[in-house]
Structures are given as C-alpha cells and as structure tokens.
Amino acid sequence: MLGRAPDRDAEAEVAVLKDFVHRAPKIVKPRPKSVSKTMLRLPRPEGEARIAASDGRVELRLARDFSALDRARLQQAFEAFFDALDAK
C-alpha cells in the first residue's frame, strides 16, 4: 500500500498505515494448549491399543485399518463413544 504512494508526506503515510491496520484480518490468539495428557493402553485381539487424550484431542493407535470400516458403522461407534463419555 505504501508502494502505491511514493510521493507521500508523513501525514499521508500515517493514513495509509492506519488504513492497512483497519483492513488487515484480526489475529486471534489460539488458546494455550493444555500440557496435561492422559495415556492409556488397552489389550485388544489385534494388538495393544494406545490412546492419548488431551485438551480437544483423542488419538487412537491400533494395528487396524479404520478407513476400511463402513462409514455408518464408524459414525455409530463414535456416537456411542461420546454418549458413554457424557453419561452420568
């Protein structure tokens, strides 16, 4: 924006910079990541399942191709997972 006005005075430069600041996308600082993590190991017929849970994330590692499962069945499994977590 400054390059488009090479013959500017200080007042014009300040106006260009203010315009830039107002047009620029607002930067949202992400939440600090939780440093706490829960690790679980569960024996399964196909091997040991390793689960890592942290703020906003659950990771499951198992020697199994989950992408080969029927999408509806996978969705039902995750719905049951969330229902079990929310049960009192």
PDB file of N, CA, C and O in Angstrom:
ATOM      1  N   MET A   1       0.839  -1.188   0.000  1.00  0.00           N
ATOM      2  CA  MET A   1       0.000   0.000   0.000  1.00  0.00           C
ATOM      3  C   MET A   1       0.884   1.252   0.000  1.00  0.00           C
ATOM      4  O   MET A   1       0.561   2.251  -0.643  1.00  0.00           O
ATOM      5  N   LEU A   2       1.989   1.182   0.722  1.00  0.00           N
ATOM      6  CA  LEU A   2       2.893   2.329   0.740  1.00  0.00           C
ATOM      7  C   LEU A   2       3.564   2.518  -0.617  1.00  0.00           C
ATOM      8  O   LEU A   2       3.846   3.645  -1.026  1.00  0.00           O
ATOM      9  N   GLY A   3       3.817   1.412  -1.310  1.00  0.00           N
ATOM     10  CA  GLY A   3       4.454   1.487  -2.618  1.00  0.00           C
ATOM     11  C   GLY A   3       3.598   2.181  -3.658  1.00  0.00           C
ATOM     12  O   GLY A   3       4.122   2.673  -4.658  1.00  0.00           O
ATOM     13  N   ARG A   4       2.297   2.230  -3.446  1.00  0.00           N
ATOM     14  CA  ARG A   4       1.394   2.886  -4.397  1.00  0.00           C
ATOM     15  C   ARG A   4       1.372   4.405  -4.225  1.00  0.00           C
ATOM     16  O   ARG A   4       0.807   5.123  -5.050  1.00  0.00           O
ATOM     17  N   ALA A   5       1.988   4.882  -3.153  1.00  0.00           N
ATOM     18  CA  ALA A   5       2.022   6.334  -2.899  1.00  0.00           C
ATOM     19  C   ALA A   5       3.455   6.750  -2.576  1.00  0.00           C
ATOM     20  O   ALA A   5       3.755   7.087  -1.431  1.00  0.00           O
ATOM     21  N   PRO A   6       4.363   6.729  -3.591  1.00  0.00           N
ATOM     22  CA  PRO A   6       5.769   7.011  -3.310  1.00  0.00           C
ATOM     23  C   PRO A   6       6.052   8.457  -2.914  1.00  0.00           C
ATOM     24  O   PRO A   6       7.026   8.718  -2.207  1.00  0.00           O
ATOM     25  N   ASP A   7       5.229   9.392  -3.350  1.00  0.00           N
ATOM     26  CA  ASP A   7       5.463  10.811  -3.043  1.00  0.00           C
ATOM     27  C   ASP A   7       4.589  11.269  -1.882  1.00  0.00           C
ATOM     28  O   ASP A   7       3.889  12.276  -1.987  1.00  0.00           O
ATOM     29  N   ARG A   8       4.628  10.543  -0.798  1.00  0.00           N
ATOM     30  CA  ARG A   8       3.752  10.843   0.331  1.00  0.00           C
ATOM     31  C   ARG A   8       4.518  11.638   1.396  1.00  0.00           C
ATOM     32  O   ARG A   8       5.740  11.551   1.511  1.00  0.00           O
ATOM     33  N   ASP A   9       3.761  12.404   2.159  1.00  0.00           N
ATOM     34  CA  ASP A   9       4.348  13.063   3.328  1.00  0.00           C
ATOM     35  C   ASP A   9       4.041  12.216   4.545  1.00  0.00           C
ATOM     36  O   ASP A   9       3.383  11.182   4.434  1.00  0.00           O
ATOM     37  N   ALA A  10       4.510  12.643   5.701  1.00  0.00           N
ATOM     38  CA  ALA A  10       4.327  11.861   6.927  1.00  0.00           C
ATOM     39  C   ALA A  10       2.849  11.643   7.234  1.00  0.00           C
ATOM     40  O   ALA A  10       2.457  10.551   7.644  1.00  0.00           O
ATOM     41  N   GLU A  11       2.042  12.653   7.043  1.00  0.00           N
ATOM     42  CA  GLU A  11       0.607  12.552   7.345  1.00  0.00           C
ATOM     43  C   GLU A  11      -0.067  11.530   6.425  1.00  0.00           C
ATOM     44  O   GLU A  11      -0.904  10.748   6.878  1.00  0.00           O
ATOM     45  N   ALA A  12       0.286  11.531   5.165  1.00  0.00           N
ATOM     46  CA  ALA A  12      -0.286  10.578   4.211  1.00  0.00           C
ATOM     47  C   ALA A  12       0.178   9.163   4.541  1.00  0.00           C
ATOM     48  O   ALA A  12      -0.595   8.213   4.414  1.00  0.00           O
ATOM     49  N   GLU A  13       1.436   9.013   4.963  1.00  0.00           N
ATOM     50  CA  GLU A  13       1.946   7.682   5.316  1.00  0.00           C
ATOM     51  C   GLU A  13       1.216   7.119   6.527  1.00  0.00           C
ATOM     52  O   GLU A  13       0.879   5.935   6.562  1.00  0.00           O
ATOM     53  N   VAL A  14       0.973   7.966   7.514  1.00  0.00           N
ATOM     54  CA  VAL A  14       0.230   7.522   8.698  1.00  0.00           C
ATOM     55  C   VAL A  14      -1.184   7.103   8.294  1.00  0.00           C
ATOM     56  O   VAL A  14      -1.705   6.112   8.807  1.00  0.00           O
ATOM     57  N   ALA A  15      -1.800   7.841   7.389  1.00  0.00           N
ATOM     58  CA  ALA A  15      -3.154   7.495   6.940  1.00  0.00           C
ATOM     59  C   ALA A  15      -3.157   6.143   6.230  1.00  0.00           C
ATOM     60  O   ALA A  15      -4.070   5.341   6.432  1.00  0.00           O
ATOM     61  N   VAL A  16      -2.143   5.883   5.398  1.00  0.00           N
ATOM     62  CA  VAL A  16      -2.049   4.594   4.704  1.00  0.00           C
ATOM     63  C   VAL A  16      -1.860   3.470   5.714  1.00  0.00           C
ATOM     64  O   VAL A  16      -2.503   2.427   5.605  1.00  0.00           O
ATOM     65  N   LEU A  17      -0.984   3.670   6.696  1.00  0.00           N
ATOM     66  CA  LEU A  17      -0.733   2.635   7.709  1.00  0.00           C
ATOM     67  C   LEU A  17      -1.977   2.356   8.546  1.00  0.00           C
ATOM     68  O   LEU A  17      -2.280   1.200   8.842  1.00  0.00           O
ATOM     69  N   LYS A  18      -2.698   3.410   8.928  1.00  0.00           N
ATOM     70  CA  LYS A  18      -3.937   3.218   9.695  1.00  0.00           C
ATOM     71  C   LYS A  18      -4.963   2.446   8.878  1.00  0.00           C
ATOM     72  O   LYS A  18      -5.652   1.575   9.408  1.00  0.00           O
ATOM     73  N   ASP A  19      -5.070   2.762   7.582  1.00  0.00           N
ATOM     74  CA  ASP A  19      -5.995   2.054   6.710  1.00  0.00           C
ATOM     75  C   ASP A  19      -5.619   0.577   6.625  1.00  0.00           C
ATOM     76  O   ASP A  19      -6.485  -0.298   6.654  1.00  0.00           O
ATOM     77  N   PHE A  20      -4.314   0.313   6.520  1.00  0.00           N
ATOM     78  CA  PHE A  20      -3.844  -1.071   6.471  1.00  0.00           C
ATOM     79  C   PHE A  20      -4.228  -1.833   7.737  1.00  0.00           C
ATOM     80  O   PHE A  20      -4.711  -2.964   7.669  1.00  0.00           O
ATOM     81  N   VAL A  21      -4.012  -1.212   8.880  1.00  0.00           N
ATOM     82  CA  VAL A  21      -4.325  -1.866  10.164  1.00  0.00           C
ATOM     83  C   VAL A  21      -5.812  -2.174  10.254  1.00  0.00           C
ATOM     84  O   VAL A  21      -6.193  -3.238  10.742  1.00  0.00           O
ATOM     85  N   HIS A  22      -6.650  -1.268   9.794  1.00  0.00           N
ATOM     86  CA  HIS A  22      -8.101  -1.496   9.874  1.00  0.00           C
ATOM     87  C   HIS A  22      -8.576  -2.552   8.884  1.00  0.00           C
ATOM     88  O   HIS A  22      -9.561  -3.242   9.143  1.00  0.00           O
ATOM     89  N   ARG A  23      -7.889  -2.686   7.757  1.00  0.00           N
ATOM     90  CA  ARG A  23      -8.280  -3.676   6.761  1.00  0.00           C
ATOM     91  C   ARG A  23      -7.699  -5.061   7.031  1.00  0.00           C
ATOM     92  O   ARG A  23      -8.256  -6.067   6.591  1.00  0.00           O
ATOM     93  N   ALA A  24      -6.601  -5.112   7.741  1.00  0.00           N
ATOM     94  CA  ALA A  24      -5.919  -6.384   7.984  1.00  0.00           C
ATOM     95  C   ALA A  24      -6.813  -7.312   8.797  1.00  0.00           C
ATOM     96  O   ALA A  24      -7.546  -6.856   9.674  1.00  0.00           O
ATOM     97  N   PRO A  25      -6.756  -8.605   8.514  1.00  0.00           N
ATOM     98  CA  PRO A  25      -7.552  -9.543   9.321  1.00  0.00           C
ATOM     99  C   PRO A  25      -7.080  -9.533  10.758  1.00  0.00           C
ATOM    100  O   PRO A  25      -5.888  -9.427  11.048  1.00  0.00           O
ATOM    101  N   LYS A  26      -8.024  -9.645  11.628  1.00  0.00           N
ATOM    102  CA  LYS A  26      -7.698  -9.655  13.059  1.00  0.00           C
ATOM    103  C   LYS A  26      -7.054 -10.982  13.411  1.00  0.00           C
ATOM    104  O   LYS A  26      -7.534 -12.045  13.016  1.00  0.00           O
ATOM    105  N   ILE A  27      -5.996 -10.912  14.136  1.00  0.00           N
ATOM    106  CA  ILE A  27      -5.286 -12.114  14.556  1.00  0.00           C
ATOM    107  C   ILE A  27      -5.858 -12.568  15.889  1.00  0.00           C
ATOM    108  O   ILE A  27      -5.847 -11.836  16.879  1.00  0.00           O
ATOM    109  N   VAL A  28      -6.352 -13.786  15.885  1.00  0.00           N
ATOM    110  CA  VAL A  28      -6.915 -14.367  17.108  1.00  0.00           C
ATOM    111  C   VAL A  28      -5.872 -15.299  17.686  1.00  0.00           C
ATOM    112  O   VAL A  28      -5.433 -16.246  17.033  1.00  0.00           O
ATOM    113  N   LYS A  29      -5.486 -15.023  18.904  1.00  0.00           N
ATOM    114  CA  LYS A  29      -4.500 -15.881  19.551  1.00  0.00           C
ATOM    115  C   LYS A  29      -5.167 -17.190  19.949  1.00  0.00           C
ATOM    116  O   LYS A  29      -6.221 -17.185  20.584  1.00  0.00           O
ATOM    117  N   PRO A  30      -4.556 -18.310  19.578  1.00  0.00           N
ATOM    118  CA  PRO A  30      -5.141 -19.596  19.959  1.00  0.00           C
ATOM    119  C   PRO A  30      -5.046 -19.812  21.467  1.00  0.00           C
ATOM    120  O   PRO A  30      -4.177 -19.266  22.147  1.00  0.00           O
ATOM    121  N   ARG A  31      -5.972 -20.627  21.957  1.00  0.00           N
ATOM    122  CA  ARG A  31      -5.910 -20.979  23.371  1.00  0.00           C
ATOM    123  C   ARG A  31      -4.599 -21.683  23.637  1.00  0.00           C
ATOM    124  O   ARG A  31      -4.117 -22.457  22.810  1.00  0.00           O
ATOM    125  N   PRO A  32      -4.025 -21.411  24.793  1.00  0.00           N
ATOM    126  CA  PRO A  32      -2.820 -22.176  25.115  1.00  0.00           C
ATOM    127  C   PRO A  32      -3.157 -23.654  25.204  1.00  0.00           C
ATOM    128  O   PRO A  32      -4.165 -24.043  25.794  1.00  0.00           O
ATOM    129  N   LYS A  33      -2.302 -24.465  24.613  1.00  0.00           N
ATOM    130  CA  LYS A  33      -2.542 -25.901  24.643  1.00  0.00           C
ATOM    131  C   LYS A  33      -2.347 -26.434  26.048  1.00  0.00           C
ATOM    132  O   LYS A  33      -1.440 -26.024  26.773  1.00  0.00           O
ATOM    133  N   SER A  34      -3.213 -27.352  26.409  1.00  0.00           N
ATOM    134  CA  SER A  34      -3.093 -27.998  27.705  1.00  0.00           C
ATOM    135  C   SER A  34      -1.834 -28.851  27.707  1.00  0.00           C
ATOM    136  O   SER A  34      -1.539 -29.555  26.741  1.00  0.00           O
ATOM    137  N   VAL A  35      -1.120 -28.775  28.780  1.00  0.00           N
ATOM    138  CA  VAL A  35       0.082 -29.596  28.867  1.00  0.00           C
ATOM    139  C   VAL A  35      -0.233 -30.964  29.454  1.00  0.00           C
ATOM    140  O   VAL A  35       0.599 -31.870  29.418  1.00  0.00           O
ATOM    141  N   SER A  36      -1.437 -31.107  29.993  1.00  0.00           N
ATOM    142  CA  SER A  36      -1.782 -32.399  30.576  1.00  0.00           C
ATOM    143  C   SER A  36      -2.216 -33.368  29.475  1.00  0.00           C
ATOM    144  O   SER A  36      -2.865 -32.988  28.500  1.00  0.00           O
ATOM    145  N   LYS A  37      -1.841 -34.616  29.665  1.00  0.00           N
ATOM    146  CA  LYS A  37      -2.163 -35.646  28.686  1.00  0.00           C
ATOM    147  C   LYS A  37      -2.403 -36.941  29.443  1.00  0.00           C
ATOM    148  O   LYS A  37      -1.676 -37.268  30.381  1.00  0.00           O
ATOM    149  N   THR A  38      -3.417 -37.666  29.033  1.00  0.00           N
ATOM    150  CA  THR A  38      -3.707 -38.963  29.623  1.00  0.00           C
ATOM    151  C   THR A  38      -3.379 -40.028  28.587  1.00  0.00           C
ATOM    152  O   THR A  38      -3.830 -39.963  27.444  1.00  0.00           O
ATOM    153  N   MET A  39      -2.596 -40.997  29.001  1.00  0.00           N
ATOM    154  CA  MET A  39      -2.199 -42.090  28.111  1.00  0.00           C
ATOM    155  C   MET A  39      -2.794 -43.395  28.635  1.00  0.00           C
ATOM    156  O   MET A  39      -2.720 -43.686  29.829  1.00  0.00           O
ATOM    157  N   LEU A  40      -3.381 -44.175  27.734  1.00  0.00           N
ATOM    158  CA  LEU A  40      -3.950 -45.465  28.093  1.00  0.00           C
ATOM    159  C   LEU A  40      -3.443 -46.532  27.135  1.00  0.00           C
ATOM    160  O   LEU A  40      -3.158 -46.255  25.970  1.00  0.00           O
ATOM    161  N   ARG A  41      -3.336 -47.749  27.639  1.00  0.00           N
ATOM    162  CA  ARG A  41      -3.007 -48.908  26.803  1.00  0.00           C
ATOM    163  C   ARG A  41      -4.040 -49.975  27.104  1.00  0.00           C
ATOM    164  O   ARG A  41      -4.232 -50.364  28.255  1.00  0.00           O
ATOM    165  N   LEU A  42      -4.699 -50.441  26.065  1.00  0.00           N
ATOM    166  CA  LEU A  42      -5.749 -51.441  26.227  1.00  0.00           C
ATOM    167  C   LEU A  42      -5.442 -52.661  25.368  1.00  0.00           C
ATOM    168  O   LEU A  42      -5.210 -52.532  24.166  1.00  0.00           O
ATOM    169  N   PRO A  43      -5.439 -53.847  25.980  1.00  0.00           N
ATOM    170  CA  PRO A  43      -5.214 -55.048  25.181  1.00  0.00           C
ATOM    171  C   PRO A  43      -6.424 -55.334  24.293  1.00  0.00           C
ATOM    172  O   PRO A  43      -7.568 -55.258  24.743  1.00  0.00           O
ATOM    173  N   ARG A  44      -6.159 -55.661  23.034  1.00  0.00           N
ATOM    174  CA  ARG A  44      -7.204 -55.994  22.075  1.00  0.00           C
ATOM    175  C   ARG A  44      -6.772 -57.257  21.338  1.00  0.00           C
ATOM    176  O   ARG A  44      -5.582 -57.572  21.327  1.00  0.00           O
ATOM    177  N   PRO A  45      -7.691 -57.984  20.727  1.00  0.00           N
ATOM    178  CA  PRO A  45      -7.307 -59.189  19.981  1.00  0.00           C
ATOM    179  C   PRO A  45      -6.287 -58.892  18.867  1.00  0.00           C
ATOM    180  O   PRO A  45      -5.430 -59.724  18.568  1.00  0.00           O
ATOM    181  N   GLU A  46      -6.387 -57.706  18.258  1.00  0.00           N
ATOM    182  CA  GLU A  46      -5.488 -57.371  17.161  1.00  0.00           C
ATOM    183  C   GLU A  46      -4.195 -56.699  17.625  1.00  0.00           C
ATOM    184  O   GLU A  46      -3.369 -56.308  16.801  1.00  0.00           O
ATOM    185  N   GLY A  47      -4.019 -56.566  18.931  1.00  0.00           N
ATOM    186  CA  GLY A  47      -2.817 -55.943  19.485  1.00  0.00           C
ATOM    187  C   GLY A  47      -3.176 -54.909  20.532  1.00  0.00           C
ATOM    188  O   GLY A  47      -4.346 -54.744  20.880  1.00  0.00           O
ATOM    189  N   GLU A  48      -2.193 -54.231  21.021  1.00  0.00           N
ATOM    190  CA  GLU A  48      -2.411 -53.234  22.072  1.00  0.00           C
ATOM    191  C   GLU A  48      -2.892 -51.918  21.458  1.00  0.00           C
ATOM    192  O   GLU A  48      -2.276 -51.388  20.534  1.00  0.00           O
ATOM    193  N   ALA A  49      -3.995 -51.406  21.984  1.00  0.00           N
ATOM    194  CA  ALA A  49      -4.497 -50.096  21.564  1.00  0.00           C
ATOM    195  C   ALA A  49      -3.857 -49.045  22.462  1.00  0.00           C
ATOM    196  O   ALA A  49      -3.838 -49.178  23.686  1.00  0.00           O
ATOM    197  N   ARG A  50      -3.337 -48.006  21.835  1.00  0.00           N
ATOM    198  CA  ARG A  50      -2.746 -46.889  22.588  1.00  0.00           C
ATOM    199  C   ARG A  50      -3.614 -45.663  22.376  1.00  0.00           C
ATOM    200  O   ARG A  50      -3.893 -45.264  21.246  1.00  0.00           O
ATOM    201  N   ILE A  51      -4.032 -45.077  23.478  1.00  0.00           N
ATOM    202  CA  ILE A  51      -4.918 -43.922  23.420  1.00  0.00           C
ATOM    203  C   ILE A  51      -4.240 -42.767  24.137  1.00  0.00           C
ATOM    204  O   ILE A  51      -3.765 -42.913  25.263  1.00  0.00           O
ATOM    205  N   ALA A  52      -4.199 -41.624  23.477  1.00  0.00           N
ATOM    206  CA  ALA A  52      -3.676 -40.393  24.071  1.00  0.00           C
ATOM    207  C   ALA A  52      -4.812 -39.384  24.074  1.00  0.00           C
ATOM    208  O   ALA A  52      -5.404 -39.107  23.031  1.00  0.00           O
ATOM    209  N   ALA A  53      -5.115 -38.837  25.236  1.00  0.00           N
ATOM    210  CA  ALA A  53      -6.183 -37.855  25.358  1.00  0.00           C
ATOM    211  C   ALA A  53      -5.610 -36.570  25.941  1.00  0.00           C
ATOM    212  O   ALA A  53      -4.892 -36.589  26.941  1.00  0.00           O
ATOM    213  N   SER A  54      -5.940 -35.456  25.299  1.00  0.00           N
ATOM    214  CA  SER A  54      -5.518 -34.149  25.793  1.00  0.00           C
ATOM    215  C   SER A  54      -6.630 -33.158  25.492  1.00  0.00           C
ATOM    216  O   SER A  54      -7.689 -33.548  25.001  1.00  0.00           O
ATOM    217  N   ASP A  55      -6.407 -31.899  25.777  1.00  0.00           N
ATOM    218  CA  ASP A  55      -7.429 -30.872  25.593  1.00  0.00           C
ATOM    219  C   ASP A  55      -7.817 -30.778  24.118  1.00  0.00           C
ATOM    220  O   ASP A  55      -7.014 -30.351  23.288  1.00  0.00           O
ATOM    221  N   GLY A  56      -9.039 -31.173  23.795  1.00  0.00           N
ATOM    222  CA  GLY A  56      -9.544 -31.070  22.434  1.00  0.00           C
ATOM    223  C   GLY A  56      -9.085 -32.160  21.484  1.00  0.00           C
ATOM    224  O   GLY A  56      -9.298 -32.055  20.277  1.00  0.00           O
ATOM    225  N   ARG A  57      -8.460 -33.203  22.005  1.00  0.00           N
ATOM    226  CA  ARG A  57      -7.916 -34.223  21.103  1.00  0.00           C
ATOM    227  C   ARG A  57      -7.919 -35.594  21.759  1.00  0.00           C
ATOM    228  O   ARG A  57      -7.583 -35.738  22.935  1.00  0.00           O
ATOM    229  N   VAL A  58      -8.306 -36.603  20.976  1.00  0.00           N
ATOM    230  CA  VAL A  58      -8.184 -38.005  21.365  1.00  0.00           C
ATOM    231  C   VAL A  58      -7.539 -38.718  20.192  1.00  0.00           C
ATOM    232  O   VAL A  58      -8.007 -38.613  19.058  1.00  0.00           O
ATOM    233  N   GLU A  59      -6.471 -39.437  20.466  1.00  0.00           N
ATOM    234  CA  GLU A  59      -5.778 -40.161  19.405  1.00  0.00           C
ATOM    235  C   GLU A  59      -5.753 -41.639  19.746  1.00  0.00           C
ATOM    236  O   GLU A  59      -5.363 -42.026  20.847  1.00  0.00           O
ATOM    237  N   LEU A  60      -6.169 -42.456  18.801  1.00  0.00           N
ATOM    238  CA  LEU A  60      -6.221 -43.905  18.976  1.00  0.00           C
ATOM    239  C   LEU A  60      -5.278 -44.544  17.976  1.00  0.00           C
ATOM    240  O   LEU A  60      -5.371 -44.299  16.773  1.00  0.00           O
ATOM    241  N   ARG A  61      -4.374 -45.360  18.479  1.00  0.00           N
ATOM    242  CA  ARG A  61      -3.453 -46.095  17.604  1.00  0.00           C
ATOM    243  C   ARG A  61      -3.651 -47.584  17.837  1.00  0.00           C
ATOM    244  O   ARG A  61      -3.585 -48.081  18.961  1.00  0.00           O
ATOM    245  N   LEU A  62      -3.899 -48.278  16.726  1.00  0.00           N
ATOM    246  CA  LEU A  62      -4.136 -49.707  16.781  1.00  0.00           C
ATOM    247  C   LEU A  62      -3.836 -50.274  15.402  1.00  0.00           C
ATOM    248  O   LEU A  62      -4.104 -49.626  14.390  1.00  0.00           O
ATOM    249  N   ALA A  63      -3.289 -51.466  15.359  1.00  0.00           N
ATOM    250  CA  ALA A  63      -2.977 -52.108  14.080  1.00  0.00           C
ATOM    251  C   ALA A  63      -4.278 -52.559  13.414  1.00  0.00           C
ATOM    252  O   ALA A  63      -4.587 -53.749  13.361  1.00  0.00           O
ATOM    253  N   ARG A  64      -5.019 -51.595  12.917  1.00  0.00           N
ATOM    254  CA  ARG A  64      -6.307 -51.857  12.275  1.00  0.00           C
ATOM    255  C   ARG A  64      -6.587 -50.743  11.278  1.00  0.00           C
ATOM    256  O   ARG A  64      -6.285 -49.581  11.551  1.00  0.00           O
ATOM    257  N   ASP A  65      -7.153 -51.077  10.140  1.00  0.00           N
ATOM    258  CA  ASP A  65      -7.482 -50.074   9.131  1.00  0.00           C
ATOM    259  C   ASP A  65      -8.898 -49.574   9.383  1.00  0.00           C
ATOM    260  O   ASP A  65      -9.863 -50.190   8.931  1.00  0.00           O
ATOM    261  N   PHE A  66      -9.030 -48.472  10.094  1.00  0.00           N
ATOM    262  CA  PHE A  66     -10.349 -47.933  10.416  1.00  0.00           C
ATOM    263  C   PHE A  66     -11.037 -47.369   9.173  1.00  0.00           C
ATOM    264  O   PHE A  66     -12.264 -47.275   9.138  1.00  0.00           O
ATOM    265  N   SER A  67     -10.261 -46.994   8.152  1.00  0.00           N
ATOM    266  CA  SER A  67     -10.864 -46.460   6.930  1.00  0.00           C
ATOM    267  C   SER A  67     -11.595 -47.545   6.137  1.00  0.00           C
ATOM    268  O   SER A  67     -12.400 -47.238   5.258  1.00  0.00           O
ATOM    269  N   ALA A  68     -11.315 -48.809   6.448  1.00  0.00           N
ATOM    270  CA  ALA A  68     -11.982 -49.916   5.759  1.00  0.00           C
ATOM    271  C   ALA A  68     -13.374 -50.184   6.327  1.00  0.00           C
ATOM    272  O   ALA A  68     -14.155 -50.920   5.724  1.00  0.00           O
ATOM    273  N   LEU A  69     -13.687 -49.601   7.469  1.00  0.00           N
ATOM    274  CA  LEU A  69     -14.999 -49.812   8.085  1.00  0.00           C
ATOM    275  C   LEU A  69     -16.071 -49.028   7.344  1.00  0.00           C
ATOM    276  O   LEU A  69     -15.803 -47.972   6.770  1.00  0.00           O
ATOM    277  N   ASP A  70     -17.277 -49.555   7.364  1.00  0.00           N
ATOM    278  CA  ASP A  70     -18.417 -48.856   6.806  1.00  0.00           C
ATOM    279  C   ASP A  70     -18.590 -47.523   7.531  1.00  0.00           C
ATOM    280  O   ASP A  70     -18.529 -47.466   8.759  1.00  0.00           O
ATOM    281  N   ARG A  71     -18.803 -46.464   6.773  1.00  0.00           N
ATOM    282  CA  ARG A  71     -18.905 -45.116   7.349  1.00  0.00           C
ATOM    283  C   ARG A  71     -20.005 -45.021   8.413  1.00  0.00           C
ATOM    284  O   ARG A  71     -19.796 -44.415   9.464  1.00  0.00           O
ATOM    285  N   ALA A  72     -21.164 -45.611   8.150  1.00  0.00           N
ATOM    286  CA  ALA A  72     -22.278 -45.555   9.107  1.00  0.00           C
ATOM    287  C   ALA A  72     -21.912 -46.276  10.402  1.00  0.00           C
ATOM    288  O   ALA A  72     -22.252 -45.819  11.493  1.00  0.00           O
ATOM    289  N   ARG A  73     -21.220 -47.400  10.270  1.00  0.00           N
ATOM    290  CA  ARG A  73     -20.810 -48.151  11.465  1.00  0.00           C
ATOM    291  C   ARG A  73     -19.780 -47.361  12.274  1.00  0.00           C
ATOM    292  O   ARG A  73     -19.832 -47.347  13.504  1.00  0.00           O
ATOM    293  N   LEU A  74     -18.857 -46.712  11.591  1.00  0.00           N
ATOM    294  CA  LEU A  74     -17.860 -45.890  12.271  1.00  0.00           C
ATOM    295  C   LEU A  74     -18.528 -44.714  12.979  1.00  0.00           C
ATOM    296  O   LEU A  74     -18.158 -44.365  14.100  1.00  0.00           O
ATOM    297  N   GLN A  75     -19.505 -44.111  12.324  1.00  0.00           N
ATOM    298  CA  GLN A  75     -20.234 -42.999  12.941  1.00  0.00           C
ATOM    299  C   GLN A  75     -20.981 -43.470  14.190  1.00  0.00           C
ATOM    300  O   GLN A  75     -20.964 -42.787  15.214  1.00  0.00           O
ATOM    301  N   GLN A  76     -21.636 -44.633  14.114  1.00  0.00           N
ATOM    302  CA  GLN A  76     -22.342 -45.170  15.272  1.00  0.00           C
ATOM    303  C   GLN A  76     -21.375 -45.425  16.430  1.00  0.00           C
ATOM    304  O   GLN A  76     -21.704 -45.174  17.590  1.00  0.00           O
ATOM    305  N   ALA A  77     -20.191 -45.922  16.107  1.00  0.00           N
ATOM    306  CA  ALA A  77     -19.198 -46.198  17.147  1.00  0.00           C
ATOM    307  C   ALA A  77     -18.775 -44.898  17.843  1.00  0.00           C
ATOM    308  O   ALA A  77     -18.644 -44.868  19.067  1.00  0.00           O
ATOM    309  N   PHE A  78     -18.561 -43.826  17.071  1.00  0.00           N
ATOM    310  CA  PHE A  78     -18.163 -42.565  17.685  1.00  0.00           C
ATOM    311  C   PHE A  78     -19.308 -41.920  18.453  1.00  0.00           C
ATOM    312  O   PHE A  78     -19.083 -41.286  19.484  1.00  0.00           O
ATOM    313  N   GLU A  79     -20.530 -42.076  17.962  1.00  0.00           N
ATOM    314  CA  GLU A  79     -21.679 -41.575  18.718  1.00  0.00           C
ATOM    315  C   GLU A  79     -21.790 -42.300  20.058  1.00  0.00           C
ATOM    316  O   GLU A  79     -22.057 -41.672  21.083  1.00  0.00           O
ATOM    317  N   ALA A  80     -21.584 -43.627  20.054  1.00  0.00           N
ATOM    318  CA  ALA A  80     -21.613 -44.402  21.298  1.00  0.00           C
ATOM    319  C   ALA A  80     -20.474 -43.973  22.221  1.00  0.00           C
ATOM    320  O   ALA A  80     -20.651 -43.902  23.437  1.00  0.00           O
ATOM    321  N   PHE A  81     -19.320 -43.689  21.649  1.00  0.00           N
ATOM    322  CA  PHE A  81     -18.167 -43.202  22.429  1.00  0.00           C
ATOM    323  C   PHE A  81     -18.523 -41.908  23.155  1.00  0.00           C
ATOM    324  O   PHE A  81     -18.306 -41.787  24.360  1.00  0.00           O
ATOM    325  N   PHE A  82     -19.077 -40.929  22.405  1.00  0.00           N
ATOM    326  CA  PHE A  82     -19.430 -39.657  23.029  1.00  0.00           C
ATOM    327  C   PHE A  82     -20.566 -39.811  24.031  1.00  0.00           C
ATOM    328  O   PHE A  82     -20.555 -39.166  25.079  1.00  0.00           O
ATOM    329  N   ASP A  83     -21.542 -40.653  23.724  1.00  0.00           N
ATOM    330  CA  ASP A  83     -22.642 -40.913  24.670  1.00  0.00           C
ATOM    331  C   ASP A  83     -22.101 -41.507  25.967  1.00  0.00           C
ATOM    332  O   ASP A  83     -22.539 -41.128  27.054  1.00  0.00           O
ATOM    333  N   ALA A  84     -21.148 -42.438  25.858  1.00  0.00           N
ATOM    334  CA  ALA A  84     -20.575 -43.041  27.054  1.00  0.00           C
ATOM    335  C   ALA A  84     -19.792 -42.021  27.875  1.00  0.00           C
ATOM    336  O   ALA A  84     -19.812 -42.071  29.105  1.00  0.00           O
ATOM    337  N   LEU A  85     -19.104 -41.098  27.207  1.00  0.00           N
ATOM    338  CA  LEU A  85     -18.362 -40.050  27.927  1.00  0.00           C
ATOM    339  C   LEU A  85     -19.304 -39.099  28.648  1.00  0.00           C
ATOM    340  O   LEU A  85     -18.995 -38.620  29.739  1.00  0.00           O
ATOM    341  N   ASP A  86     -20.463 -38.825  28.034  1.00  0.00           N
ATOM    342  CA  ASP A  86     -21.400 -37.864  28.610  1.00  0.00           C
ATOM    343  C   ASP A  86     -22.349 -38.485  29.637  1.00  0.00           C
ATOM    344  O   ASP A  86     -23.040 -37.759  30.351  1.00  0.00           O
ATOM    345  N   ALA A  87     -22.393 -39.814  29.720  1.00  0.00           N
ATOM    346  CA  ALA A  87     -23.304 -40.490  30.649  1.00  0.00           C
ATOM    347  C   ALA A  87     -22.896 -40.191  32.079  1.00  0.00           C
ATOM    348  O   ALA A  87     -21.714 -40.073  32.404  1.00  0.00           O
ATOM    349  N   LYS A  88     -23.915 -40.073  32.924  1.00  0.00           N
ATOM    350  CA  LYS A  88     -23.646 -39.775  34.343  1.00  0.00           C
ATOM    351  C   LYS A  88     -23.952 -40.966  35.185  1.00  0.00           C
ATOM    352  O   LYS A  88     -23.791 -40.917  36.405  1.00  0.00           O
TER     353      LYS A  88
END
